[in-house]
Amino acid sequence: MNLWLVAGMVLLVGVIPCVIVQVRDDLESALVALQLAGLVVTESLLLIAVGSDRSPYADVALVMAV
């Protein structure tokens, strides 16, 4: 494992608080948490794509960003 893959996996831990907010808080806070979770997952996919030298993973992340 290289540093890019480790950074991508560590970044995925940030999705856990977003899920907790989505389940427990009101609708407005849940929507913001959903948008933040999407951003974190997109960044994590880009880091994993760089770490594994696979360009299709970067394509998936860029499609998610749109």
C-alpha positions as CSV (number, residue, x, y, z in Angstrom):
1,M,0.0,0.0,0.0
2,N,1.3,3.4,-0.8
3,L,0.5,6.8,0.7
4,W,-2.3,7.6,-1.8
5,L,-4.3,4.5,-0.9
6,V,-3.8,5.1,2.8
7,A,-5.0,8.8,2.4
8,G,-8.1,7.6,0.5
9,M,-9.0,5.1,3.1
10,V,-8.5,7.5,6.0
11,L,-10.6,10.1,4.2
12,L,-13.5,7.6,4.0
13,V,-13.7,7.6,7.8
14,G,-15.1,11.1,7.4
15,V,-18.3,9.6,5.9
16,I,-19.3,8.1,9.3
17,P,-20.2,11.4,11.0
18,C,-22.2,12.4,7.8
19,V,-24.3,9.2,8.0
20,I,-24.9,9.9,11.7
21,V,-26.1,13.4,11.0
22,Q,-28.3,12.1,8.1
23,V,-30.0,9.7,10.4
24,R,-30.5,11.9,13.5
25,D,-30.9,15.5,12.5
26,D,-33.5,17.5,10.6
27,L,-34.0,17.5,6.9
28,E,-31.8,20.6,6.2
29,S,-28.8,19.2,8.1
30,A,-29.3,15.8,6.5
31,L,-29.1,17.4,3.0
32,V,-25.9,19.2,3.9
33,A,-24.4,16.0,5.3
34,L,-25.4,14.1,2.1
35,Q,-23.6,16.7,0.0
36,L,-20.5,16.6,2.2
37,A,-20.5,12.8,2.1
38,G,-20.6,12.9,-1.7
39,L,-17.6,15.3,-1.8
40,V,-15.6,13.1,0.6
41,V,-16.3,9.9,-1.4
42,T,-15.4,11.7,-4.7
43,E,-12.1,12.9,-3.2
44,S,-11.4,9.5,-1.8
45,L,-12.0,7.8,-5.2
46,L,-9.6,10.2,-6.8
47,L,-6.9,9.4,-4.3
48,I,-7.5,5.7,-4.8
49,A,-7.3,6.1,-8.6
50,V,-4.0,7.9,-8.3
51,G,-2.7,5.3,-5.8
52,S,-3.6,2.3,-7.9
53,D,-2.7,3.8,-11.3
54,R,-6.2,3.1,-12.7
55,S,-7.7,5.8,-14.8
56,P,-11.3,4.3,-14.8
57,Y,-11.6,5.0,-11.1
58,A,-10.8,8.7,-11.8
59,D,-13.5,8.7,-14.5
60,V,-16.0,7.4,-11.9
61,A,-15.0,10.1,-9.4
62,L,-15.2,12.9,-12.0
63,V,-18.7,11.7,-13.1
64,M,-19.8,11.7,-9.4
65,A,-18.5,15.3,-9.1
66,V,-20.8,16.5,-11.8
